[in-house]
C-alpha cells in the first residue's frame, strides 16, 4: 500500500494531498502498539517514517458497542455482527464512561502527554469475531502516539454493502 501511495504522490507531485481510509491496525502508527514488539510495521508507521510525522495526519475510530459488517475468519462471507459493550478498562470503555455521547479528540502538543499510557484499544476489521472479545480483539496502544485525532462513536450501526451487478454492453 505504501508503494502505491508513493507512486500516486509521485504522479501528482509534491504538493498533492490524499486521504487513505483503512482500518486502525493499518493506519494507526504501529510503534505506539504492542505490534512493534513483534516487528510488525504498518502504513501509518511507514508513512510517518518516510514523509515525516508533521506531514501525515492519522485519524482513528472506535465504538463502545453496536453492529458491524465483517467476517469471523478470512474467506468467509461477511455478515452483520453484534459488537458487545467494550471491555472494562479499555479505551472505548473510558470514552463511554466519559459520557455516552460521540467524541472527537485532537491530540496536540498541549495534551498529547495525557494519552501516552498504553491502554487496550479494540480492533475491528474485515475479520472480527466477538467470541474473542476478551482474549484478542484489543491492542495495547499509546493513543496519542498512534493517532493525531480519534473519533469515538458510542453506538455504531453496520453499513449495508453495495450490491454490484455485472452489466454487459
N, CA and C atoms as an extended XYZ file, in Angstrom:
507
Properties=species:S:1:pos:R:3:atomname:S:1:resname:S:1:resid:I:1 pbc="F F F"
N         0.820       -1.191        0.000 N   UNK     1
C         0.000        0.000        0.000 CA  UNK     1
C         0.862        1.252        0.000 C   UNK     1
N         1.926        1.250        0.783 N   UNK     2
C         2.807        2.418        0.849 CA  UNK     2
C         3.453        2.661       -0.516 C   UNK     2
N         3.835        1.603       -1.183 N   UNK     3
C         4.425        1.739       -2.521 CA  UNK     3
C         3.422        2.365       -3.494 C   UNK     3
N         2.174        1.932       -3.440 N   UNK     4
C         1.128        2.500       -4.298 CA  UNK     4
C         0.928        3.978       -3.967 C   UNK     4
N         0.868        4.313       -2.700 N   UNK     5
C         0.695        5.706       -2.295 CA  UNK     5
C         1.859        6.566       -2.769 C   UNK     5
N         3.074        6.040       -2.682 N   UNK     6
C         4.244        6.775       -3.163 CA  UNK     6
C         4.179        7.003       -4.668 C   UNK     6
N         3.708        6.021       -5.418 N   UNK     7
C         3.576        6.180       -6.873 CA  UNK     7
C         2.505        7.220       -7.215 C   UNK     7
N         1.410        7.211       -6.497 N   UNK     8
C         0.355        8.217       -6.710 CA  UNK     8
C         0.903        9.605       -6.392 C   UNK     8
N         1.626        9.724       -5.288 N   UNK     9
C         2.222       11.002       -4.890 CA  UNK     9
C         3.213       11.479       -5.943 C   UNK     9
N         4.012       10.576       -6.440 N   UNK    10
C         4.992       10.906       -7.489 CA  UNK    10
C         4.270       11.400       -8.753 C   UNK    10
N         3.184       10.763       -9.113 N   UNK    11
C         2.425       11.132      -10.306 CA  UNK    11
C         1.823       12.531      -10.181 C   UNK    11
N         1.228       12.825       -9.009 N   UNK    12
C         0.530       14.102       -8.824 CA  UNK    12
C         1.427       15.245       -8.353 C   UNK    12
N         2.615       14.920       -7.872 N   UNK    13
C         3.551       15.969       -7.491 CA  UNK    13
C         3.631       16.222       -6.002 C   UNK    13
N         4.638       16.997       -5.647 N   UNK    14
C         4.987       17.234       -4.245 CA  UNK    14
C         3.892       17.932       -3.437 C   UNK    14
N         3.029       18.707       -4.087 N   UNK    15
C         2.004       19.447       -3.354 CA  UNK    15
C         0.675       18.692       -3.271 C   UNK    15
N         0.642       17.488       -3.832 N   UNK    16
C        -0.599       16.703       -3.826 CA  UNK    16
C        -0.924       16.244       -2.408 C   UNK    16
N        -2.213       16.111       -2.137 N   UNK    17
C        -2.680       15.615       -0.850 CA  UNK    17
C        -3.640       14.471       -1.110 C   UNK    17
N        -3.779       13.590       -0.154 N   UNK    18
C        -4.680       12.464       -0.326 CA  UNK    18
C        -5.228       11.977        0.997 C   UNK    18
N        -6.245       11.162        0.895 N   UNK    19
C        -6.855       10.542        2.066 CA  UNK    19
C        -6.827        9.037        1.847 C   UNK    19
N        -6.340        8.318        2.838 N   UNK    20
C        -6.303        6.857        2.804 CA  UNK    20
C        -7.236        6.374        3.899 C   UNK    20
N        -8.221        5.575        3.525 N   UNK    21
C        -9.176        5.053        4.500 CA  UNK    21
C        -8.867        3.584        4.699 C   UNK    21
N        -8.358        3.232        5.864 N   UNK    22
C        -8.036        1.851        6.215 CA  UNK    22
C        -8.423        1.616        7.666 C   UNK    22
N        -8.370        0.365        8.058 N   UNK    23
C        -8.653        0.013        9.443 CA  UNK    23
C        -7.570        0.576       10.358 C   UNK    23
N        -7.920        0.786       11.619 N   UNK    24
C        -6.992        1.331       12.607 CA  UNK    24
C        -5.672        0.580       12.649 C   UNK    24
N        -5.720       -0.742       12.530 N   UNK    25
C        -4.480       -1.515       12.624 CA  UNK    25
C        -3.558       -1.257       11.439 C   UNK    25
N        -4.080       -0.672       10.366 N   UNK    26
C        -3.253       -0.345        9.203 CA  UNK    26
C        -2.738        1.091        9.275 C   UNK    26
N        -3.590        2.038        9.663 N   UNK    27
C        -3.185        3.443        9.629 CA  UNK    27
C        -2.606        3.960       10.940 C   UNK    27
N        -3.057        3.446       12.063 N   UNK    28
C        -2.511        3.891       13.343 CA  UNK    28
C        -1.058        3.458       13.453 C   UNK    28
N        -0.178        4.336       13.864 N   UNK    29
C         1.258        4.057       13.903 CA  UNK    29
C         1.545        2.835       14.778 C   UNK    29
N         2.068        1.775       14.173 N   UNK    30
C         2.327        0.507       14.868 CA  UNK    30
C         3.327        0.653       16.012 C   UNK    30
N         4.193        1.654       15.942 N   UNK    31
C         5.183        1.850       17.008 CA  UNK    31
C         4.529        2.209       18.331 C   UNK    31
N         3.276        2.638       18.305 N   UNK    32
C         2.555        3.015       19.524 CA  UNK    32
C         1.743        1.854       20.084 C   UNK    32
N         2.004        0.637       19.578 N   UNK    33
C         1.262       -0.547       19.997 CA  UNK    33
C         2.224       -1.669       20.345 C   UNK    33
N         1.656       -2.785       20.808 N   UNK    34
C         2.489       -3.953       21.062 CA  UNK    34
C         2.883       -4.659       19.764 C   UNK    34
N         2.343       -4.233       18.629 N   UNK    35
C         2.748       -4.804       17.337 CA  UNK    35
C         4.238       -4.556       17.105 C   UNK    35
N         4.736       -3.431       17.596 N   UNK    36
C         6.145       -3.084       17.425 CA  UNK    36
C         7.055       -4.129       18.073 C   UNK    36
N         6.621       -4.714       19.203 N   UNK    37
C         7.416       -5.743       19.885 CA  UNK    37
C         7.580       -6.995       19.038 C   UNK    37
N         6.644       -7.205       18.114 N   UNK    38
C         6.676       -8.378       17.243 CA  UNK    38
C         7.296       -8.065       15.887 C   UNK    38
N         7.819       -6.836       15.722 N   UNK    39
C         8.438       -6.455       14.461 CA  UNK    39
C         7.439       -6.105       13.362 C   UNK    39
N         6.180       -5.903       13.732 N   UNK    40
C         5.144       -5.574       12.754 CA  UNK    40
C         5.213       -4.078       12.449 C   UNK    40
N         5.171       -3.738       11.164 N   UNK    41
C         5.063       -2.345       10.729 CA  UNK    41
C         3.761       -2.204        9.951 C   UNK    41
N         3.305       -0.979        9.798 N   UNK    42
C         2.069       -0.768        9.046 CA  UNK    42
C         2.168        0.523        8.237 C   UNK    42
N         1.105        0.841        7.528 N   UNK    43
C         1.080        2.001        6.647 CA  UNK    43
C         1.335        3.297        7.421 C   UNK    43
N         0.651        3.480        8.537 N   UNK    44
C         0.830        4.702        9.322 CA  UNK    44
C         2.267        4.912        9.754 C   UNK    44
N         2.891        3.880       10.268 N   UNK    45
C         4.282        3.981       10.708 CA  UNK    45
C         5.199        4.273        9.530 C   UNK    45
N         5.066        3.509        8.458 N   UNK    46
C         5.956        3.683        7.309 CA  UNK    46
C         5.842        5.072        6.694 C   UNK    46
N         4.614        5.582        6.572 N   UNK    47
C         4.442        6.922        6.003 CA  UNK    47
C         5.001        7.998        6.924 C   UNK    47
N         4.800        7.856        8.235 N   UNK    48
C         5.381        8.836        9.163 CA  UNK    48
C         6.909        8.804        9.079 C   UNK    48
N         7.489        7.605        8.962 N   UNK    49
C         8.948        7.499        8.863 CA  UNK    49
C         9.466        8.087        7.554 C   UNK    49
N         8.779        7.805        6.459 N   UNK    50
C         9.218        8.270        5.136 CA  UNK    50
C         8.967        9.754        4.907 C   UNK    50
N         7.791       10.225        5.274 N   UNK    51
C         7.367       11.589        4.930 CA  UNK    51
C         7.513       12.577        6.072 C   UNK    51
N         7.660       12.060        7.296 N   UNK    52
C         7.733       12.924        8.469 CA  UNK    52
C         6.376       13.011        9.144 C   UNK    52
N         6.365       12.893       10.448 N   UNK    53
C         5.112       12.888       11.215 CA  UNK    53
C         4.309       14.168       11.007 C   UNK    53
N         4.991       15.274       10.721 N   UNK    54
C         4.277       16.550       10.543 CA  UNK    54
C         3.511       16.624        9.228 C   UNK    54
N         3.747       15.703        8.311 N   UNK    55
C         3.031       15.722        7.024 CA  UNK    55
C         1.949       14.654        6.923 C   UNK    55
N         1.896       13.779        7.906 N   UNK    56
C         0.911       12.694        7.913 CA  UNK    56
C        -0.049       12.927        9.074 C   UNK    56
N        -1.337       12.887        8.787 N   UNK    57
C        -2.354       13.125        9.811 CA  UNK    57
C        -3.201       11.863        9.909 C   UNK    57
N        -3.152       11.192       11.052 N   UNK    58
C        -3.819        9.898       11.221 CA  UNK    58
C        -5.041       10.046       12.127 C   UNK    58
N        -6.160        9.520       11.638 N   UNK    59
C        -7.410        9.551       12.392 CA  UNK    59
C        -7.821        8.118       12.719 C   UNK    59
N        -8.067        7.840       13.980 N   UNK    60
C        -8.553        6.535       14.410 CA  UNK    60
C       -10.023        6.615       14.770 C   UNK    60
N       -10.674        5.467       14.768 N   UNK    61
C       -12.097        5.390       15.097 CA  UNK    61
C       -12.324        4.300       16.128 C   UNK    61
N       -13.373        4.443       16.906 N   UNK    62
C       -13.739        3.407       17.861 CA  UNK    62
C       -15.181        3.557       18.308 C   UNK    62
N       -15.672        2.497       18.944 N   UNK    63
C       -17.050        2.475       19.418 CA  UNK    63
C       -17.143        1.687       20.713 C   UNK    63
N       -18.183        1.963       21.462 N   UNK    64
C       -18.436        1.194       22.678 CA  UNK    64
C       -19.199       -0.085       22.368 C   UNK    64
N       -20.174        0.014       21.467 N   UNK    65
C       -20.989       -1.150       21.104 CA  UNK    65
C       -21.772       -0.832       19.835 C   UNK    65
N       -22.477       -1.827       19.321 N   UNK    66
C       -23.301       -1.613       18.130 CA  UNK    66
C       -23.272       -2.813       17.209 C   UNK    66
N       -23.260       -2.535       15.911 N   UNK    67
C       -23.186       -3.600       14.908 CA  UNK    67
C       -22.143       -3.234       13.862 C   UNK    67
N       -21.650       -4.261       13.166 N   UNK    68
C       -20.629       -4.091       12.132 CA  UNK    68
C       -20.833       -5.162       11.070 C   UNK    68
N       -20.395       -4.891        9.848 N   UNK    69
C       -20.348       -5.912        8.797 CA  UNK    69
C       -18.919       -6.434        8.766 C   UNK    69
N       -18.741       -7.720        8.983 N   UNK    70
C       -17.411       -8.341        8.995 CA  UNK    70
C       -17.579       -9.843        8.795 C   UNK    70
N       -16.452      -10.514        8.654 N   UNK    71
C       -16.435      -11.979        8.595 CA  UNK    71
C       -15.698      -12.477        9.832 C   UNK    71
N       -16.070      -13.643       10.330 N   UNK    72
C       -15.387      -14.135       11.532 CA  UNK    72
C       -14.081      -14.857       11.222 C   UNK    72
N       -13.767      -15.025        9.925 N   UNK    73
C       -12.457      -15.530        9.508 CA  UNK    73
C       -12.265      -15.203        8.031 C   UNK    73
N       -10.999      -15.246        7.576 N   UNK    74
C       -10.688      -14.938        6.180 CA  UNK    74
C       -11.386      -15.924        5.254 C   UNK    74
N       -11.898      -15.399        4.134 N   UNK    75
C       -12.513      -16.240        3.114 CA  UNK    75
C       -13.970      -16.568        3.346 C   UNK    75
N       -14.533      -16.087        4.428 N   UNK    76
C       -15.925      -16.353        4.773 CA  UNK    76
C       -16.748      -15.109        4.412 C   UNK    76
N       -17.966      -15.314        3.983 N   UNK    77
C       -18.835      -14.191        3.616 CA  UNK    77
C       -19.066      -13.278        4.820 C   UNK    77
N       -19.028      -11.971        4.585 N   UNK    78
C       -19.300      -11.044        5.685 CA  UNK    78
C       -20.768      -11.082        6.099 C   UNK    78
N       -21.000      -10.735        7.345 N   UNK    79
C       -22.352      -10.712        7.889 CA  UNK    79
C       -22.453       -9.594        8.908 C   UNK    79
N       -23.668       -9.217        9.248 N   UNK    80
C       -23.847       -8.228       10.300 CA  UNK    80
C       -23.628       -8.914       11.642 C   UNK    80
N       -22.776       -8.300       12.466 N   UNK    81
C       -22.448       -8.858       13.777 CA  UNK    81
C       -22.733       -7.837       14.863 C   UNK    81
N       -23.072       -8.354       16.017 N   UNK    82
C       -23.264       -7.517       17.192 CA  UNK    82
C       -21.908       -7.257       17.831 C   UNK    82
N       -21.608       -5.998       18.108 N   UNK    83
C       -20.393       -5.634       18.840 CA  UNK    83
C       -20.802       -5.497       20.302 C   UNK    83
N       -20.272       -6.347       21.165 N   UNK    84
C       -20.654       -6.248       22.581 CA  UNK    84
C       -20.072       -4.986       23.224 C   UNK    84
N       -20.587       -4.595       24.375 N   UNK    85
C       -20.009       -3.440       25.074 CA  UNK    85
C       -18.502       -3.615       25.257 C   UNK    85
N       -17.792       -2.505       25.196 N   UNK    86
C       -16.328       -2.519       25.297 CA  UNK    86
C       -15.857       -3.150       26.601 C   UNK    86
N       -14.705       -3.767       26.515 N   UNK    87
C       -14.081       -4.417       27.657 CA  UNK    87
C       -13.783       -3.380       28.748 C   UNK    87
N       -14.073       -3.723       29.984 N   UNK    88
C       -13.789       -2.838       31.111 CA  UNK    88
C       -12.303       -2.483       31.139 C   UNK    88
N       -12.020       -1.191       31.274 N   UNK    89
C       -10.637       -0.730       31.341 CA  UNK    89
C       -10.032       -0.398       29.990 C   UNK    89
N       -10.765       -0.615       28.918 N   UNK    90
C       -10.253       -0.312       27.579 CA  UNK    90
C       -10.457        1.171       27.241 C   UNK    90
N        -9.838        1.611       26.153 N   UNK    91
C       -10.003        2.980       25.663 CA  UNK    91
C       -11.477        3.269       25.378 C   UNK    91
N       -12.145        2.336       24.704 N   UNK    92
C       -13.550        2.532       24.356 CA  UNK    92
C       -14.435        2.589       25.601 C   UNK    92
N       -14.094        1.812       26.617 N   UNK    93
C       -14.819        1.858       27.885 CA  UNK    93
C       -14.621        3.216       28.552 C   UNK    93
N       -13.393        3.729       28.534 N   UNK    94
C       -13.115        5.046       29.121 CA  UNK    94
C       -13.889        6.140       28.393 C   UNK    94
N       -13.960        6.045       27.066 N   UNK    95
C       -14.714        7.030       26.288 CA  UNK    95
C       -16.201        6.992       26.670 C   UNK    95
N       -16.724        5.783       26.816 N   UNK    96
C       -18.128        5.616       27.193 CA  UNK    96
C       -18.392        6.176       28.593 C   UNK    96
N       -17.498        5.884       29.518 N   UNK    97
C       -17.664        6.362       30.892 CA  UNK    97
C       -17.537        7.883       30.989 C   UNK    97
N       -16.855        8.498       30.021 N   UNK    98
C       -16.735        9.960       29.996 CA  UNK    98
C       -18.035       10.623       29.553 C   UNK    98
N       -18.997        9.813       29.174 N   UNK    99
C       -20.300       10.318       28.741 CA  UNK    99
C       -20.730        9.561       27.501 C   UNK    99
N       -22.000        9.146       27.450 N   UNK   100
C       -22.460        8.288       26.358 CA  UNK   100
C       -22.755        9.051       25.053 C   UNK   100
N       -21.953       10.054       24.766 N   UNK   101
C       -22.119       10.814       23.531 CA  UNK   101
C       -20.887       10.589       22.643 C   UNK   101
N       -21.014       10.896       21.381 N   UNK   102
C       -19.900       10.761       20.452 CA  UNK   102
C       -18.839       11.813       20.799 C   UNK   102
N       -17.563       11.501       20.455 N   UNK   103
C       -16.466       12.391       20.832 CA  UNK   103
C       -15.457       12.535       19.698 C   UNK   103
N       -14.787       13.665       19.712 N   UNK   104
C       -13.714       13.982       18.776 CA  UNK   104
C       -12.549       14.461       19.633 C   UNK   104
N       -11.443       13.720       19.618 N   UNK   105
C       -10.294       14.104       20.434 CA  UNK   105
C        -9.126       14.403       19.514 C   UNK   105
N        -8.639       15.636       19.583 N   UNK   106
C        -7.474       16.042       18.795 CA  UNK   106
C        -6.270       16.039       19.730 C   UNK   106
N        -5.310       15.173       19.425 N   UNK   107
C        -4.102       15.095       20.237 CA  UNK   107
C        -3.142       16.181       19.746 C   UNK   107
N        -2.806       17.089       20.635 N   UNK   108
C        -1.939       18.216       20.287 CA  UNK   108
C        -0.717       18.225       21.198 C   UNK   108
N         0.188       19.144       20.944 N   UNK   109
C         1.374       19.252       21.799 CA  UNK   109
C         0.988       19.598       23.237 C   UNK   109
N        -0.199       20.168       23.420 N   UNK   110
C        -0.643       20.566       24.757 CA  UNK   110
C        -1.273       19.418       25.559 C   UNK   110
N        -1.822       18.411       24.876 N   UNK   111
C        -2.492       17.339       25.622 CA  UNK   111
C        -1.943       15.947       25.317 C   UNK   111
N        -1.034       15.837       24.357 N   UNK   112
C        -0.513       14.529       23.922 CA  UNK   112
C         0.029       13.708       25.092 C   UNK   112
N         0.692       14.361       26.025 N   UNK   113
C         1.286       13.661       27.166 CA  UNK   113
C         0.242       12.965       28.041 C   UNK   113
N        -0.999       13.423       28.001 N   UNK   114
C        -2.058       12.843       28.825 CA  UNK   114
C        -2.543       11.483       28.318 C   UNK   114
N        -2.234       11.166       27.058 N   UNK   115
C        -2.777        9.965       26.422 CA  UNK   115
C        -1.688        9.014       25.935 C   UNK   115
N        -0.546        8.985       26.627 N   UNK   116
C         0.563        8.145       26.183 CA  UNK   116
C         0.693        6.828       26.934 C   UNK   116
N        -0.063        6.654       27.993 N   UNK   117
C        -0.016        5.385       28.719 CA  UNK   117
C        -0.760        4.330       27.901 C   UNK   117
N        -0.127        3.187       27.616 N   UNK   118
C        -0.809        2.147       26.827 CA  UNK   118
C        -2.110        1.681       27.478 C   UNK   118
N        -3.109        1.526       26.641 N   UNK   119
C        -4.438        1.093       27.065 CA  UNK   119
C        -5.004        0.197       25.968 C   UNK   119
N        -5.789       -0.802       26.346 N   UNK   120
C        -6.403       -1.684       25.358 CA  UNK   120
C        -7.330       -0.910       24.428 C   UNK   120
N        -7.157       -1.105       23.127 N   UNK   121
C        -7.947       -0.398       22.103 CA  UNK   121
C        -8.503       -1.454       21.155 C   UNK   121
N        -9.826       -1.525       21.037 N   UNK   122
C       -10.490       -2.583       20.271 CA  UNK   122
C       -10.140       -2.499       18.785 C   UNK   122
N        -9.828       -3.671       18.219 N   UNK   123
C        -9.540       -3.795       16.788 CA  UNK   123
C       -10.704       -4.515       16.119 C   UNK   123
N       -11.397       -3.781       15.251 N   UNK   124
C       -12.474       -4.368       14.454 CA  UNK   124
C       -12.113       -4.116       13.008 C   UNK   124
N       -12.042       -5.170       12.227 N   UNK   125
C       -11.677       -5.022       10.820 CA  UNK   125
C       -12.545       -5.864        9.930 C   UNK   125
N       -12.013       -6.206        8.775 N   UNK   126
C       -12.716       -7.076        7.830 CA  UNK   126
C       -13.016       -8.407        8.501 C   UNK   126
N       -12.064       -8.840        9.324 N   UNK   127
C       -12.258      -10.054       10.123 CA  UNK   127
C       -12.441       -9.617       11.574 C   UNK   127
N       -13.523      -10.052       12.155 N   UNK   128
C       -13.823       -9.726       13.553 CA  UNK   128
C       -14.648      -10.865       14.118 C   UNK   128
N       -14.295      -11.287       15.309 N   UNK   129
C       -15.061      -12.344       15.946 CA  UNK   129
C       -15.371      -11.917       17.376 C   UNK   129
N       -16.629      -11.584       17.650 N   UNK   130
C       -16.995      -11.161       19.001 CA  UNK   130
C       -16.668      -12.198       20.072 C   UNK   130
N       -16.536      -13.465       19.685 N   UNK   131
C       -16.201      -14.510       20.660 CA  UNK   131
C       -14.804      -14.301       21.252 C   UNK   131
N       -13.944      -13.558       20.546 N   UNK   132
C       -12.578      -13.305       21.028 CA  UNK   132
C       -12.472      -11.973       21.753 C   UNK   132
N       -13.602      -11.370       22.050 N   UNK   133
C       -13.629      -10.024       22.623 CA  UNK   133
C       -12.741       -9.898       23.861 C   UNK   133
N       -12.766      -10.868       24.735 N   UNK   134
C       -11.992      -10.763       25.970 CA  UNK   134
C       -10.556      -11.273       25.827 C   UNK   134
N       -10.215      -11.858       24.658 N   UNK   135
C        -8.903      -12.516       24.563 CA  UNK   135
C        -8.008      -12.027       23.433 C   UNK   135
N        -8.517      -11.303       22.456 N   UNK   136
C        -7.625      -10.968       21.361 CA  UNK   136
C        -8.044       -9.802       20.501 C   UNK   136
N        -9.147       -9.160       20.806 N   UNK   137
C        -9.603       -8.055       19.963 CA  UNK   137
C        -9.069       -6.699       20.406 C   UNK   137
N        -8.214       -6.670       21.401 N   UNK   138
C        -7.706       -5.401       21.916 CA  UNK   138
C        -6.199       -5.303       21.728 C   UNK   138
N        -5.751       -4.144       21.258 N   UNK   139
C        -4.334       -3.875       21.005 CA  UNK   139
C        -3.882       -2.806       22.005 C   UNK   139
N        -2.946       -3.139       22.911 N   UNK   140
C        -2.433       -2.102       23.811 CA  UNK   140
C        -1.836       -0.958       22.984 C   UNK   140
N        -2.304        0.264       23.240 N   UNK   141
C        -1.922        1.401       22.402 CA  UNK   141
C        -1.690        2.661       23.229 C   UNK   141
N        -0.645        3.408       22.856 N   UNK   142
C        -0.438        4.767       23.361 CA  UNK   142
C        -1.193        5.647       22.369 C   UNK   142
N        -2.422        5.983       22.695 N   UNK   143
C        -3.356        6.577       21.733 CA  UNK   143
C        -2.839        7.845       21.064 C   UNK   143
N        -2.204        8.741       21.812 N   UNK   144
C        -1.751        9.998       21.214 CA  UNK   144
C        -0.507        9.825       20.351 C   UNK   144
N         0.154        8.688       20.440 N   UNK   145
C         1.270        8.385       19.544 CA  UNK   145
C         0.789        7.609       18.319 C   UNK   145
N        -0.306        6.919       18.478 N   UNK   146
C        -0.856        6.120       17.380 CA  UNK   146
C        -1.634        6.986       16.388 C   UNK   146
N        -2.354        7.976       16.894 N   UNK   147
C        -3.221        8.823       16.068 CA  UNK   147
C        -2.966       10.296       16.363 C   UNK   147
N        -3.426       11.145       15.439 N   UNK   148
C        -3.452       12.593       15.658 CA  UNK   148
C        -4.832       13.022       16.152 C   UNK   148
N        -5.847       12.288       15.727 N   UNK   149
C        -7.233       12.537       16.124 CA  UNK   149
C        -7.896       11.192       16.363 C   UNK   149
N        -8.815       11.159       17.293 N   UNK   150
C        -9.614        9.959       17.498 CA  UNK   150
C       -11.081       10.349       17.487 C   UNK   150
N       -11.867        9.618       16.678 N   UNK   151
C       -13.309        9.830       16.603 CA  UNK   151
C       -13.985        8.641       17.266 C   UNK   151
N       -14.777        8.940       18.264 N   UNK   152
C       -15.461        7.911       19.032 CA  UNK   152
C       -16.961        8.011       18.766 C   UNK   152
N       -17.554        6.905       18.346 N   UNK   153
C       -18.998        6.801       18.133 CA  UNK   153
C       -19.514        5.841       19.198 C   UNK   153
N       -20.331        6.312       20.111 N   UNK   154
C       -20.755        5.488       21.235 CA  UNK   154
C       -21.454        4.204       20.792 C   UNK   154
N       -22.410        4.317       19.881 N   UNK   155
C       -23.125        3.138       19.359 CA  UNK   155
C       -23.109        3.213       17.837 C   UNK   155
N       -22.531        2.194       17.200 N   UNK   156
C       -22.461        2.185       15.735 CA  UNK   156
C       -23.569        1.323       15.142 C   UNK   156
N       -23.857        1.584       13.892 N   UNK   157
C       -24.802        0.780       13.120 CA  UNK   157
C       -24.097        0.314       11.857 C   UNK   157
N       -24.168       -0.967       11.598 N   UNK   158
C       -23.497       -1.540       10.434 CA  UNK   158
C       -24.005       -0.919        9.143 C   UNK   158
N       -23.084       -0.711        8.226 N   UNK   159
C       -23.450       -0.277        6.882 CA  UNK   159
C       -23.918       -1.490        6.095 C   UNK   159
N       -24.605       -1.262        5.025 N   UNK   160
C       -25.046       -2.355        4.165 CA  UNK   160
C       -24.191       -2.337        2.904 C   UNK   160
N       -23.471       -3.423        2.627 N   UNK   161
C       -22.616       -3.452        1.431 CA  UNK   161
C       -23.434       -3.201        0.168 C   UNK   161
N       -22.800       -2.537       -0.793 N   UNK   162
C       -23.443       -2.296       -2.077 CA  UNK   162
C       -23.616       -3.600       -2.829 C   UNK   162
N       -24.704       -3.718       -3.553 N   UNK   163
C       -24.911       -4.860       -4.423 CA  UNK   163
C       -24.422       -4.446       -5.806 C   UNK   163
N       -23.546       -5.242       -6.371 N   UNK   164
C       -22.979       -4.920       -7.678 CA  UNK   164
C       -23.433       -5.961       -8.682 C   UNK   164
N       -23.978       -5.482       -9.787 N   UNK   165
C       -24.400       -6.390      -10.855 CA  UNK   165
C       -23.529       -6.159      -12.073 C   UNK   165
N       -23.190       -7.218      -12.745 N   UNK   166
C       -22.402       -7.115      -13.955 CA  UNK   166
C       -23.305       -6.645      -15.104 C   UNK   166
N       -22.836       -5.640      -15.801 N   UNK   167
C       -23.565       -5.107      -16.944 CA  UNK   167
C       -22.736       -5.383      -18.196 C   UNK   167
N       -23.337       -6.066      -19.154 N   UNK   168
C       -22.621       -6.383      -20.394 CA  UNK   168
C       -23.122       -5.417      -21.473 C   UNK   168
N       -22.207       -4.674      -22.033 N   UNK   169
C       -22.568       -3.714      -23.069 CA  UNK   169
C       -22.353       -4.280      -24.456 C   UNK   169
